[in-house]
Amino acid sequence: MSNSRRTSVYYVCFLQLVACAVFLNGFFPYKPPLGVFSTTEDLPSSVGKNRLNGKQLYRRHYSKVVVMVIDAFRLDFITGSDRMPFLKELLEDGQSCMVSAKAEVPTVTLPRIKAIVTGTVPGFLDVIFNFGSSIMKDDNIIYQASKHGYNMVFYGDDTWLRLFPKAFKRFEGTSSFFVNDFYQVDINVTRNLNEELQRSDWDLMILHYLGLDHIGHVEGPYGPSVTAKLEEMDSIVRKIYHYFNKLKEANGGEGLLVLTGDHGMKNSGGHGGSSYEEVTVPVVFINSNCSSEFGDQAIQQGDLAPILSALLGIPIPAGSSGIINPKRLVGLNPSESLYVVYYNALRMKNFLLSSASREVEDDFNNGVFHYSSWIEENHSHNWNQAAQSFIRVQEKIAASIERSNKTNILSLVSSITLLFQALVLLFTEQSNYSDAWTSTKLIACVVGLFCIASWLTNFSGLAVILLVLFNLRILMKSNLLTGIFYRADRFFCSLIILHPLSYLSTSFVEEEHFYWYFTFATLLAYTMFKDKNNRKSLLPLLFLQRLLRNLNQTGDKWANLPDLGDWFSLPENKLYITYFYFIGLVFGMFANWKCSWQNDTIITSEVILIIAQGVTTYLYNTAIGRVSVFYDYDKSSGLWEVQCFWILTAIRTFMAVIQFRRVKTYTTNVPTSIRILSIMIQLHLSVIGLLMKPHNVIIGPSMVLFSYVLGSKVKEQWQLEVLHYWMGMCFFFLMGNSNNIASIDVTVGFIGLEQFNILWAGLFIILHTYAFPILAYLLLTKELLNRKNMKGSSSLDGYATTHLLLNGLPLLVFMILIIVQREHLFIWTVFSPKLLYLMCQTVLIVVLTLIRGLFFSAMTESSNS
């Protein structure tokens, strides 16, 4: 590749990264802390002409309060089963009351905790910060309770301790990310609970149990361990309830247990998405008498912040947009509950709105009138009218705040313009349109950089127009699109164009895997029937792909349907998964050896190391109980086995380097670049073999087989590139991924780790999630290098831009679609998760392209010297 072409590719990579950053900044704007904190001086002292005693009407109602959060606690764990009999008995006897709460997307722990304690709707990007939360700077109930003299203790998910590092008198955190731990993580919490129930120096206790969430990630909501875990949680509820009864008998003190979940759990396990099971959680007030209308209408999860504040008698957090309905204020008399609703409506009107609308003012004034009338006349009609008016004020202000969270349209359009220029330059690269390229290269760089600089200085409107007109002129003058379409295979081009167009349907976004499954199979069949010689070799690939599709159900609507992976995970089928896993490992070890640059010779040491890696991988899955061996093997976290695997990997890498330096290129006729790439492929196969679930281990070697057959049968280079890109995306979904955040398997991030490390965990999760797009990229590069080595062609020149083009085109269409559909009902539940996946995929492809470019530049310089 010439220096000019290489520079152009680097510039395109730069444009794509900047476009992604600008779009994310405009679509997910950062919400800075409000910087305002509520005080007791905010309590209203009058309504109309009537004086109010805020200290008497707004006070502490319980001597001790326990907030018990069960991670991934779905509503139907209470309503749809009898696995928590004591809790159901309390609900039926009227000693507790329950209401369903809706958690906003994304349904992961950090933003849900923020919603509970602040009453705000956290940003969508908190799904990323969930792995590294920092100190909370917004006003919240923990800060207010600490400021007003509450002694607080905490036990459970250490996310709370990172958010509130100095708030608790006593505490012990547990990591929420070691998801193979079903029991010890909760035993630690209960051990501390037992000790605290013997003490009397605390006022507010927060417990966050993680075991149920861990079971959901591994087994799903219908797994064999769920029932025992729910019974364990039920026994803890019983223990706290009996403690409150003893407390009342001893000194007349009232206690309240608030039981809830931070989020739910989807039917196929995991969470993060928008299904009913993920966003609907119970909120149970235990040891309290409630009105018959308490649970007749669902609440928002953020409503808990003002409700808990009122029960604790502390100021409601300043930024809270949570709504208080007097029906939810357990233990308050009518005077107190109406005062609380009035206080919250007044606070929201003064703090959260720069100027109230006429409707809000009318409702508020109407509420004030009826409140005053009730004080003077004590008619229940006035109380009801005042309460309804203040509720409407809260609802309208909350809706107004939600509508005010607008995206930055100029940033979105600027990013689309930059990406559009990148694609135009890629088209010129692919079409070898040298006249357009030589005449516009310098101008394109200058105009693109001017657009970026203008965006940073808020003057990007003119730059956007100039850049669009400039790139349209290139397309119109060169006829690039029609030229490429008529020179290339029209069927391939049609499928490439059809993919971004499929995003026009939200169902195709949710069920995108169907597009890749059917189009990849169609491309295989099309390639097969174009050449009669290919039919016998490609036909088995179609059958293999159909088998792999049965391993994992994915998508949204049918993700909960049973698949082979679910069947293998049943305890009675452990013998079958053991056999299947063993076959997959043997297949994987054979594929690993075949990827060696010396696969025509058998090197004893390498074969031994490959087998040893396979054995340690097998023993790891045996230790954690996924498969079995024909002798007793102690269950453990698998730490020792994984450490042995990494030691073997290091030895294998070291020996490969020694062998690489010992065998000269002229003695093997294998270029240095192919040898290094072969080592990378082998190591990648070994690592993903460790990270994959047992039933998915067979997918890696299957891709190697697909690539080998395609490389030997498909002669057109650009068709081979398209097929490998299609194959990478198809296998991405075959392993169980989807466009839903809940399908990300976070368990792999903690394989072999003794304590949480965000860098290693993030690396493992990325390697696992994008294992097969990366593998497809590496296999294609090796095949093209082999062709170059045999024919002496310059087949690599166009490859660096093919993946950028195939990924950039749907990204551009999706960005435009998001701008058009930014008010769509599914913008946060369907479009936003897919946008994050596309952005991550773009960064991955850019990084691979840059690494590949730098690698081959170094190889070229080395060979020249």
C-alpha positions, 0 to 999 in steps of 0.5 A, spaced: 500 500 500 502 506 498 504 512 503 498 516 500 493 510 500 495 509 507 495 516 509 488 516 506 486 510 510 488 513 517 484 519 515 478 516 514 479 512 521 480 519 524 474 521 521 470 515 523 472 516 531 471 523 531 464 522 528 462 517 533 465 521 539 461 527 536 454 523 535 455 520 542 456 527 545 450 530 542 445 524 543 447 522 550 449 529 553 453 529 560 448 531 565 452 535 570 451 535 578 445 540 579 449 543 585 443 545 589 441 541 596 435 541 599 434 544 606 429 544 612 428 551 610 424 549 604 419 546 608 412 550 606 410 554 612 403 556 609 398 555 604 394 561 602 392 565 608 393 559 613 400 558 617 403 551 617 407 547 622 412 544 618 416 540 623 410 537 626 407 535 619 413 533 616 417 528 621 420 522 622 415 516 622 419 510 624 425 509 629 428 504 624 428 503 617 431 497 613 431 498 605 432 491 602 434 491 595 434 484 592 438 485 585 434 482 579 428 481 583 422 481 578 415 482 580 413 475 578 417 472 583 412 474 588 406 474 584 407 468 580 409 463 585 409 461 592 416 461 593 416 466 598 410 464 602 412 468 608 411 475 604 405 472 601 402 471 607 404 478 610 401 481 604 394 477 604 393 479 612 394 486 610 400 487 614 404 489 608 402 492 602 405 492 595 406 496 588 409 495 582 415 500 580 417 501 573 425 502 572 427 506 566 432 503 561 438 501 562 436 496 567 443 495 570 445 497 577 448 503 577 443 508 574 437 504 578 441 506 585 441 513 582 434 513 581 432 510 588 436 515 592 436 521 587 429 521 584 432 523 577 432 519 571 440 517 570 443 518 563 443 512 558 451 512 558 451 510 566 450 503 563 458 504 561 459 507 568 456 501 571 463 498 571 466 504 575 462 508 579 464 514 582 462 518 588 455 521 587 455 529 587 447 530 586 443 531 592 440 524 595 437 521 601 443 518 603 446 525 604 440 528 607 439 522 612 447 523 614 446 530 614 440 530 619 443 525 624 441 518 622 446 513 623 446 508 617 449 501 616 450 498 609 452 491 607 452 488 600 453 491 593 459 495 593 457 500 588 453 503 594 460 504 597 463 507 591 457 512 591 457 514 598 464 512 601 463 516 608 456 515 609 455 509 613 457 508 620 459 500 619 459 497 612 462 491 608 461 491 601 461 485 596 463 485 589 457 484 584 461 482 578 463 475 580 457 472 578 459 465 579 458 466 586 451 464 588 451 463 596 457 466 599 456 473 597 449 473 600 451 469 606 456 475 608 450 480 608 446 476 612 452 475 617 452 482 618 445 483 619 444 478 624 450 482 628 446 489 627 439 486 629 443 485 636 445 492 636 441 499 637 445 504 635 443 504 627 437 508 624 437 506 617 440 499 614 441 498 607 442 491 604 443 489 597 443 482 596 446 479 589 445 472 589 439 472 585 442 476 580 448 472 579 443 466 578 440 469 573 446 471 569 448 464 569 441 460 569 436 464 568 429 466 572 427 458 571 434 455 573 434 450 579 437 455 584 432 460 583 427 457 588 432 456 594 435 463 593 427 466 593 426 462 600 433 464 603 430 471 601 423 470 604 427 467 611 431 474 611 424 478 611 421 473 616 427 475 621 427 482 620 419 482 621 420 479 627 425 483 630 421 489 629 415 486 633 420 485 638 422 492 638 415 494 638 414 490 644 420 492 648 420 500 647 414 501 642 418 503 637 416 502 630 420 499 624 419 499 617 422 494 611 422 496 604 423 491 600 424 492 592 429 490 586 434 495 582 431 491 576 428 485 573 431 479 569 429 477 562 426 470 561 432 468 558 437 471 563 441 477 564 438 484 564 439 491 561 434 491 556 426 494 556 422 487 556 417 487 562 420 482 566 426 487 566 423 494 568 418 491 572 420 490 580 416 490 586 416 495 592 413 492 598 412 496 605 412 491 610 410 492 617 405 497 615 398 498 614 396 501 607 390 503 604 386 498 599 388 503 593 395 502 595 397 498 589 392 500 584 397 504 580 404 502 578 409 508 580 416 510 577 422 507 581 424 514 582 418 516 586 421 512 591 426 517 593 421 523 595 416 517 598 422 515 603 424 522 604 417 523 607 417 517 611 424 518 614 422 526 615 428 528 611 428 534 605 426 531 599 433 531 594 433 537 590 433 534 583 428 529 584 422 529 579 419 523 583 411 523 584 408 522 591 401 520 591 398 520 598 396 513 598 403 511 598 405 514 604 404 509 609 403 511 617 401 518 615 395 521 617 391 525 612 394 532 615 401 529 614 400 526 607 397 532 604 402 536 607 407 532 604 404 532 597 403 540 597 411 540 599 413 536 593 409 540 588 411 546 591 419 544 591 418 541 584 415 548 581 420 552 584 426 548 583 425 544 577 422 549 572 425 556 570 417 558 568 411 554 570 406 553 564 399 556 565 396 549 566 401 548 572 399 554 575 392 553 575 393 546 578 397 549 583 393 554 585 387 550 585 390 545 590 392 551 594 385 553 594 382 546 596 388 545 601 386 552 605 378 550 604 380 543 607 384 546 613 378 551 614 372 546 613 375 539 614 371 537 608 374 530 605 372 533 598 376 539 599 382 534 601 381 529 595 381 535 590 387 538 593 391 532 593 389 531 586 391 538 584 398 537 587 399 530 583 397 533 577 402 539 578 407 533 579 406 529 573 406 535 569 412 538 571 416 531 571 413 530 564 416 537 562 423 535 565 423 529 561 421 532 554 426 538 556 432 532 555 433 534 548 439 532 544 444 536 540 441 536 533 447 540 531 452 535 534 448 530 530 448 533 524 455 535 524 457 527 526 453 525 520 457 529 515 463 527 517 462 520 517 459 521 510 465 524 508 469 518 510 464 514 506 465 518 500 473 517 501 472 510 502 468 509 495 473 513 491 478 508 494 474 502 493 473 504 485 480 507 484 477 513 482 484 516 482 482 523 478 477 525 484 482 522 489 488 526 487 484 533 486 480 532 492 485 529 497 488 535 500 481 539 500 477 534 503 482 534 509 482 541 510 474 541 509 473 536 514 478 538 519 475 545 519 468 542 520 471 539 526 474 545 529 468 549 527 464 544 531 468 545 537 467 553 537 459 552 536 460 555 528 459 548 525 453 550 521 456 553 515 462 548 515 456 542 515 453 545 509 460 546 505 462 539 507 455 536 504 456 540 498 463 538 497 462 531 498 456 531 493 460 534 488 465 528 488 459 523 488 455 526 482 462 528 478 465 521 478 458 516 478 462 512 483 455 509 486 453 506 479 460 505 477 461 500 483 454 497 482 455 495 475 462 493 476 461 488 482 456 483 483 449 486 483 447 481 488 452 482 493 451 489 492 444 489 493 444 485 500 450 490 502 444 496 501 439 492 504 442 491 510 442 499 512 435 499 509 432 494 514 434 498 520 427 502 518 423 497 521 424 497 529 423 489 529 429 488 524 433 492 529 431 487 535 431 481 531 437 483 526 440 476 527 435 473 522 438 478 517 445 475 518 443 468 518 439 468 512 443 473 508 449 469 509 446 462 508 443 466 501 450 468 499 453 461 501 448 458 496 449 463 491 456 462 491 455 455 491 450 455 485 455 460 481 460 455 480 458 447 480 465 445 483 463 449 489 457 445 491 459 439 494 464 443 499 459 449 500 453 444 502 456 442 508 457 449 511 449 450 510 448 444 514 453 446 519 450 453 520 443 451 521 446 446 527 449 452 530 443 456 529 440 452 534 445 453 540 442 459 542 436 463 541 437 471 541 433 477 539 428 480 543 421 476 542 423 469 541 429 470 546 426 466 551 424 460 547 428 453 549 434 452 545 440 447 545 444 451 550 438 451 555 437 443 554 444 442 555 444 446 562 439 442 565 442 438 571 439 431 568 443 433 561 450 434 564 452 428 561 450 430 554 453 437 555 460 433 557 460 429 551 458 435 546 463 440 550 469 434 549 467 434 542 468 441 541 474 442 545 477 436 540 475 440 534 478 446 537 484 443 538 485 441 531 483 447 528 488 451 533 493 446 530 491 447 523 492 455 523 499 454 525 504 456 519 507 450 520 501 445 519 504 441 514 509 438 520 507 436 527 511 439 532 511 435 539 511 441 543 506 445 540 501 439 540 502 438 547 501 445 549 495 445 545 492 439 548 494 442 555 491 448 554 484 444 552 485 440 559 486 446 563 480 449 560 476 443 561 478 442 568 476 449 569 469 448 567 469 442 571 471 446 577 465 451 576 460 445 575 458 446 568 461 439 565 463 433 569 469 428 569 469 420 570 472 421 577 471 426 583 473 433 582 472 438 587 468 444 585 471 451 586 472 458 583 476 455 577 482 460 579 487 455 579 485 452 573 485 458 569 492 460 572 495 454 569 491 456 562 495 463 562 502 460 564 501 455 558 499 460 554 505 464 556 510 458 555 506 457 548 507 464 546 515 464 548 516 458 544 513 460 538 517 466 538 523 462 539 521 457 533 519 464 529 526 466 530 530 460 529 526 458 523 528 463 517 524 465 512 528 463 506 528 456 509 520 455 510 518 460 504 513 463 509 513 470 510 514 473 517 507 477 517 503 470 516 507 467 521 506 472 526 498 472 524 498 465 525 500 465 532 495 471 533 490 467 531 492 461 535 492 465 541 485 468 540 482 461 539 485 458 545 483 464 549 475 464 546 475 457 548 476 459 555 471 464 555 466 461 551 460 457 555 461 449 554 456 449 548 459 455 544 466 452 544 464 449 537 463 455 534 470 458 534 473 452 530 467 452 525 468 459 523 476 456 522 472 451 517 468 456 514 474 461 512 478 455 510 473 453 505 471 460 502 478 461 502 479 455 497 473 456 493 471 464 492 476 467 487 474 474 487 477 478 493 472 483 494 467 477 495 471 474 500 472 480 504 464 481 504 463 474 506 468 474 511 465 480 514 458 477 513 460 471 517 463 475 523 456 478 524 453 472 523 457 468 528 456 474 533 449 473 533 450 465 533 453 465 540 447 468 543 449 476 542 443 481 540 442 488 540 440 488 547 445 490 552 442 484 557 445 479 552 452 481 554 455 476 558 459 479 564 461 473 567 466 472 562 470 478 565 471 475 572 474 468 569 481 467 573 480 474 577 481 474 585 478 481 585 475 486 581 479 489 576 476 493 571 481 493 565 482 485 565 474 485 566 473 490 560 478 486 556 475 479 557 468 482 556 470 485 549 474 479 547 468 475 548 462 479 545 466 481 539 470 474 539 468 472 532 468 479 528 475 479 530 477 472 528 473 473 521 478 479 520 484 475 522 482 469 518 481 473 512 487 477 513 491 471 513 488 468 507 489 474 503 496 474 505 497 467 503 494 469 496 499 475 495 505 470 497 503 465 492 501 470 486 505 476 488 499 480 487 497 487 491 491 484 494 491 487 501 491 494 498 483 494 498 482 490 504 483 496 509 477 500 507 472 494 505 470 493 513 470 500 514 465 501 508 461 495 510 460 498 517 460 505 516 454 505 511 449 502 516 452 506 521 451 512 517 443 510 515 442 509 523 445 515 525 440 519 520 434 514 522 436 516 530 435 524 528 428 522 524 426 518 530 428 521 536 421 522 539 420 515 537 417 511 543 422 506 542 428 511 542 431 509 548 429 501 549 431 499 541 435 504 538 440 507 543 442 500 545 443 498 538 447 505 537 452 503 542 453 496 539 454 500 532 459 505 536 463 499 539 463 495 533 466 501 529 471 503 534 473 495 534 474 495 526 478 502 526 483 499 531 484 493 527 485 497 521 490 501 524 494 495 528 494 492 521 496 498 517 502 499 522 504 492 522 504 491 515 508 498 514 513 495 519 513 488 516 515 492 509 520 496 512 523 490 515 523 486 509 526 492 505 532 493 510 
